[in-house]
Amino acid sequence: MIFSGRKSVMTTLRGAFTALITPMNPDGSVDFDGFRRLVRFQLDSGISGIVPLGTTGETPTLEETEEDTLIDIAIAEAKGKVPVIIGAGSNCTKDAVKYVKRAKQKGADYALVVTPYYNKPTDEGIYLHFAACAEVGLPIIVYNIAGRTGKNISTALLARIAELPNIAGVKEASGDLNQMMDVIATVKAKHPGFTVLSGDDSLTLAVAAIGGDGVISVVSNIAPKEVADMTKAALSGDVAKAREMHYRLLPAFKNAFIETNPVPIKAAMNMKGLPAGTLRLPLCPLMKENEYKLRAAFEAAGILTRETDSNSFC
């Protein structure tokens, strides 16, 4: 994919992109076969692209050798069919650059680079962090999620980052529609190829309505067709269909975050018979008191049925 503007040319990413979970076996090892099946499930369901090794993939607890294998599987299954956006973030710039290089060498289409967390760098430090990653030459999606990193990327800072070569867009998970409107009205207006993706399932319709390009979704792990169809309707201007689907799926969108992501979505996937499996500490299984709430919400959204069929996925 090629991007236009700022010394290079690229197409805008549009649609629904799944922030993939990392399925795990009962002993805590990565279920690589399950991961391959999940990628195929996404492709068969019409998803616009996949995002391995993000927050939803429990990347902080993965070994680099495990990450390498997950990337290889994702690219082998999806390359040439849909874009593959590999999570490549770190609060150490040297490591982030290394991960972007790895994504490029393995054939990824984009790297998703999160704001450096814990260190709490200044705006200048954040800019230099993304400048170093951009030098690798792989298109980068900036990941703005202050709730995880402790630092919001302001529109003014993002506008400066967007002037760098190889900056393809932003995953906006600030939850602030006013900020997203500012980004679209300024950064995207100046660089029409710049992609603005919602980082929250519940805001996909709203972001599309204000001129955004889609979503990096958590709920699409279990309902890729539904999320893809809703996003397509929203982006094509079929507001009535998009609105109907939004409100039908809204209980799932909300309750997918009843506890820390990806705890609820993995629990829901296990209920549906999808290969999700266990979690790695410090994440732990969904609290018992939330199991009923989660199931009820996903049943209301039409994603789960009352009778769980553990053999529904193959």
N, C-alpha and C positions, 0 to 999 in steps of 0.2 A: 504494500500500500504506500502511495506516495503523497506527500503533504504540500500544500501550496502556501507560499509566503515565508518570510524570515529565512532566506537563503536556501530553502528546500521546498519541494512541492509534495503535498499529501492529500488523500481523500478523507472526508469526514467520516468517522465511525458513526453509524446510526443503528438503533435497535435495542434489543435486550441481550445482555452479556451476563453469563452466569459466573458468579464468584464461587468456584467449586469448593465443596468440602473435600477433606482427605479421609476416605474411609479407613477404618482400622479394625483389625482382628481382635478377638477377645483378650489376647495377650499383649495388646497395645502396639503390635507391629502394623506397618502400613499394608492395607489390602490392595495391592497393585492390580490384581485381576478385577476387583470391585471398582477401582478407579477407571479402568479401561471400559467397563460396562457402563459406568455413569457417563463418561464422555460420549459413548455411542448413543446412549439414551438422549442426551442433549442434542446431538446432531440429528437424530431421527425425529425429534420433536420440533425442529425448525428454529432453534435458538440462533441468534446472530453472531455469537462468538463466545469463547470460554476464557476464564481468568483463573488459572491455577496459582497456588502459592500466595494467596492474599490472606487477609485476616480470617476469613471463613475457612480457609484451609489449614488453620492451626500452625502456620509456618514457623512461629517462634520456637516450637517444640520439635521441629523436624531436623534430622541430620542432613548435611549437604548431599550425601550419597542418596538419601531418600528423595530429596528435591530433584536431583539429577534424573532419577528414574521417572518421577512424575512428569517432569518436563518432556522427557523422551516419549512417554506414552501419549501425552496430550498432543504433541506435534505430529507424531506418527498417525494418530487417528484423525486429527482435525485440519492439518496443514493443507491448504489449497481448497478447503471447503468453507471454513469460516476463519476469521482472525483469531490468533492465539495471543493473549495479553498475559505476560508472565509477571507475577509479583516479584519485585526486585528491590524492595526497600530495606533500609537499615538506618540506625542512628549514627553509624560510623560511615562517613563518606567513602572511605577507601573500600569498605565492604559493599556499599551500594553500587559503586562503579564496577566492582568485580561481578556482582550479580547481573548488572545490565550487560556486561560483556558476555557472561555465560548465556543469557537469553538470546543475544545476537548470534553467538557462535552456534547455538543449537537450532536456530532458524525461526525464532519467535517473530511475530509481526510488530509487537509493541512490548514495552516494559511499563509496569505500573509502579511508580516510585512515591512512597509515602513521605510526608513531612518528617524530618528527623524528630524522634520522640525522646523524652526524658532529659536530654541535654539542654532543652529550651534555648536554642540558638536565636540570635537576633535575626531580623529580616535580611540583613546582609549575609549572615551565615547560611540562611536557607537558600538565598539566591545563588550563592557560591556552590552549595551542595548540588542544586539542580544543574548549574553550569557544568560541573565536573561530570555528572551523569550524562548530560547532553552531548559531551564530547565523544562519547563512545560511537555515536552515529546511528543508534536505534531509536525510532520514534518513541517518545515518552508521554505517558498519561500521568499528570500530577495528581496525587491522591491527598485531598484536603479533608481531614477528619479530626477536628480539634478535640472531640470527646475521647479519642484514643491517644493523641499526641500531646495535648496540652497547649497547642499553638495553632491558631487559625491563620490561614494564608489570606490576607486581605486582598481585595480586588486590585489595589494599587500594586501590591507585590506580585500577584499573579500576572498582571499586565506586563510587568518588567520581565518575569520569567518567560512569558510567551514570546518575547522578542528574541530569545535564544534559538539557535537552530535545533531542529528535531523535537521541539515541544509540540505534541499533537493535540493536547486537550487536557481536561480536568475531570476527575471523578469528584463531584461536589457532595460531600457527606457532612457539611456543616449543619444541615437542617434549616438553614436560613434562606427562605425564598427571596427576601430582599437582596441578600448578597448575590444569589444566583442571577437575579434580574440585572444587577449591576454588571456582573461578569458577561452576560449575554449582550447587554447594551454597549459595553465598552470593548472588552477583549475580543469577543466573537464578532462584533461589528467591524472591528479593525482587521481581524484575521478570519475571514469567512470559513476557512477550512478547520478552524479550531473547534474541537468537539467538547460539548458540555454534557456530561452524563450524571444523572442523579445517583447518589450513593445510598438512597433510601427507597425501598419499594413503594412505600405509601405516598411518595412525592413524584412518582414517575409521570402521572397524568398532568400534574401541575407544572412540572419542568418542561414537558412537551408543549404545553399550552403557552408558556412564556418564550418559547423558541429554542429549547434544549433539544438534545439528540437521542435521548433514551435513558437507559439505566444499567448499572452493574448490580445485578439482583442476587439476593440470597434465596428468596422464595422459589425462584426458578430452578433451584436444585431439585425440588420435588414436583414442581408444576411448570416445566419449561414451555410447554405449548400455550398454556393459559397466559403466562406473563409475556411471551413473545407476541401472541395475538393482541393482547391489550395494548402493548407498546406500539405495535404496527398500526392499530386503529388510531391511537393518539397522534402518532406522527403523520398519518395520512389525512388527518382532519375529520375523521369519523368520530366526532365528539360523543354522540349518543351511545355508540357501541363501547367506546373506551370508558365512558362514565359508568355504564351498566356493569362492565367487567371489573372496574376499579372497586365499586362498592361491594360487589360479590366477593372479591378477593381480600377486601380490607381487613376482615377478622384475622386472616392468615398473616397479612402484612404486619399487623400490630403485634400479634402474639408470637411471631417468629423472633421477637426481641423481649419476650417475657423474662428471660434471663440472658446472660451474656452470650452473644453470637460466638460460635455456632452451636451452643448447647441445645437450644430449642429445635433448630432445623434438623439436626441429626436425630433428635428424638422423634420428630414427625416422620422423617424418612424411614426410621426403623419401624414405626407403626405401619407404614405403607409397604414394607417389605423391600425397600431399596437398600443397597449395601452402604450403610453409614457406619454402624458399629460403635466402638467405644470412643472415649476422649483421652487426651493425655493431660496429666496434671501440669499446671494448677487448675485446669478446667475439670469439672466433675459432672456426673449425670444430673439430669433435670430433677429438681426437687419433687417429691411425690405429690405435694399439694398443687403443683402446676401441671401435672400430667393431664388431669381432666380438663383444665382450662385450655390447654394446647390442643387436645383432641377435639374438643367442642368447637374451637375456632376453625380448625382445618376442615371439620365436617361442615360447618356453616358455609365455608368457602367452596364446598364441593370437591375438595382435594382428597379428603379421607372419607371412607364410608364407615358405618357403625360396625360392620364385620371386617376386621382386619384380615386381609388375605396376604399372608407372608410369602406366598408363592406367586404374587402378581407380577413380579419383575424377574426377568431372566436375561 
